[in-house]
């Protein structure tokens, strides 16, 4: 839970204080939090889930391309 809080705080600081330096000690806390998330396998799980979502999107795009080719082919060869 600490890692989630630190990540949220870091995101807030980056978003609402652009150009300002990160407070002293925050970098070390952020690094520790990220290391904890890695240890817990959270990063790997997230990457795996993103890969699955990308595969799903790729399949949907392939289907759209196939359907559009069918439509284009139908326009080139209209029924007699």
C-alpha positions, 0 to 999 in steps of 0.5 A, spaced: 500 500 500 505 504 501 508 503 494 501 505 491 501 512 495 508 514 493 506 512 486 500 517 487 504 522 490 509 522 485 504 522 479 501 528 483 507 532 484 509 531 476 503 533 474 501 539 478 508 542 479 512 541 472 519 544 472 520 544 480 525 539 483 522 533 487 522 534 494 529 531 498 528 524 499 522 523 495 526 520 489 529 515 494 522 513 497 520 513 490 525 508 488 524 504 494 516 503 492 518 501 485 522 496 488 517 493 492 512 493 486 517 489 482 518 484 488 511 483 488 510 482 481 506 488 479 510 490 474 510 483 470 503 482 471 501 489 468 506 488 462 502 481 461 495 484 461 497 490 457 500 485 452 493 481 452 490 487 451 494 489 445 493 482 442 486 483 442 486 490 439 490 487 433 485 481 432 480 487 432 484 491 427 485 485 423 478 483 422 476 491 420 481 490 415 478 484 412 471 487 412 474 493 409 477 489 403 471 485 402 467 492 402 472 495 397 472 488 393 464 488 392 465 496 389 470 494 384 466 488 382 458 490 383 453 484 382 451 483 375 
